[in-house]
Amino acid sequence: MKVIKEKHPLAMRWTHWVNFPILTIMIWSGMLIYWANDEYKITLFGHTYFNFFPEWFYKALHIPHRLAEGMAFHFLFMWFFTLNGILYVLYTLISGEWRELVPQKKSFKEAWLVLLHDLHIRKTAPPQNKYNAAQRIAYTAIIVMGLGSLITGLAIYKPVQFYYLTWLCGGYHFARILHFALTIGYVLFFVVHIVQVILAGWNNFRSVISGFEIVHEEPKPVIETTTPNDEKPVQ
């Protein structure tokens, strides 16, 4: 028997979908800024294996010579990113939704079992409520990453005015490295998230849009009862 159940409240769906274009613009504009001083690379024993990023990457996305444009977009949308994050955290705290999101003691062990199940190595997935263990860890981590991006971003944006944040991040250059690493983390999270959505199927994706999902429930057995009038007389 198919039953329609509410899964995602409107506030969580709103902040989720609003965050997607905001974060996309933040990453895009951040790339326009990073182009002006793209010093990060993967080097081992004096040999460079990869530059962040190759010249063809910049040309393909038309990134070069757009530093001022990138700064304008980045510093504008950082406030929308911050406000949306604050609203999301406040809602989860006030509504009690945080109980479904925060990892539990057994979450890290169960997350490994969830991964094995997704890779079709393990037949059955561990029991879950609204979110499984892997989702709890990922969704909590993304909130921490958002806070990290805000702190490191302010440390880079105003290193004199927010000198205490810059000091907390280990200095201007290390704050920039952390900010860059968090951006790469967002991209990786996005890729994994899309793959998980595809694997979960249409019903799960529909619930993030409408707030409801269709679940299959076994019909409850009907228990017959007898009344005194139904009893047969004793011979």
ZIZI-V505492 format. One record per residue. N is the residue number from 1. OMEGA is omega as a letter, one per 20 degrees, with the letter a starting at -180 (none if undefined). Layout:
n=(N & N)
omega=(OMEGA & OMEGA)
//
This chain:
n=(1 & 2 & 3 & 4 & 5 & 6 & 7 & 8 & 9 & 10 & 11 & 12 & 13 & 14 & 15 & 16 & 17 & 18 & 19 & 20 & 21 & 22 & 23 & 24 & 25 & 26 & 27 & 28 & 29 & 30 & 31 & 32 & 33 & 34 & 35 & 36 & 37 & 38 & 39 & 40 & 41 & 42 & 43 & 44 & 45 & 46 & 47 & 48 & 49 & 50 & 51 & 52 & 53 & 54 & 55 & 56 & 57 & 58 & 59 & 60 & 61 & 62 & 63 & 64 & 65 & 66 & 67 & 68 & 69 & 70 & 71 & 72 & 73 & 74 & 75 & 76 & 77 & 78 & 79 & 80 & 81 & 82 & 83 & 84 & 85 & 86 & 87 & 88 & 89 & 90 & 91 & 92 & 93 & 94 & 95 & 96 & 97 & 98 & 99 & 100 & 101 & 102 & 103 & 104 & 105 & 106 & 107 & 108 & 109 & 110 & 111 & 112 & 113 & 114 & 115 & 116 & 117 & 118 & 119 & 120 & 121 & 122 & 123 & 124 & 125 & 126 & 127 & 128 & 129 & 130 & 131 & 132 & 133 & 134 & 135 & 136 & 137 & 138 & 139 & 140 & 141 & 142 & 143 & 144 & 145 & 146 & 147 & 148 & 149 & 150 & 151 & 152 & 153 & 154 & 155 & 156 & 157 & 158 & 159 & 160 & 161 & 162 & 163 & 164 & 165 & 166 & 167 & 168 & 169 & 170 & 171 & 172 & 173 & 174 & 175 & 176 & 177 & 178 & 179 & 180 & 181 & 182 & 183 & 184 & 185 & 186 & 187 & 188 & 189 & 190 & 191 & 192 & 193 & 194 & 195 & 196 & 197 & 198 & 199 & 200 & 201 & 202 & 203 & 204 & 205 & 206 & 207 & 208 & 209 & 210 & 211 & 212 & 213 & 214 & 215 & 216 & 217 & 218 & 219 & 220 & 221 & 222 & 223 & 224 & 225 & 226 & 227 & 228 & 229 & 230 & 231 & 232 & 233 & 234 & 235)
omega=(a & a & r & a & r & a & a & r & a & a & a & r & a & a & r & a & r & a & a & r & r & a & r & r & r & r & a & a & r & r & r & r & a & a & a & r & a & a & a & a & r & a & r & a & r & a & r & a & a & r & r & j & a & a & a & r & r & a & a & a & r & a & a & r & r & a & a & r & r & r & a & r & a & a & r & a & r & r & r & r & a & a & r & r & r & r & a & a & r & a & a & r & a & a & a & r & a & r & r & a & a & r & r & a & a & a & a & r & a & r & r & r & r & r & r & r & r & r & r & r & r & a & a & r & r & r & a & r & r & r & r & a & a & r & r & a & a & a & r & r & a & r & r & r & r & r & r & r & r & a & a & r & r & r & r & a & a & a & r & a & r & a & r & r & r & r & r & a & r & r & a & a & r & r & r & r & r & a & r & a & r & r & r & r & r & a & r & r & a & a & r & a & r & r & r & r & r & r & a & r & a & a & r & r & r & a & r & r & a & a & a & r & r & r & r & r & r & r & a & a & r & a & a & r & r & r & r & a & a & a & r & r & r & r & none)
//
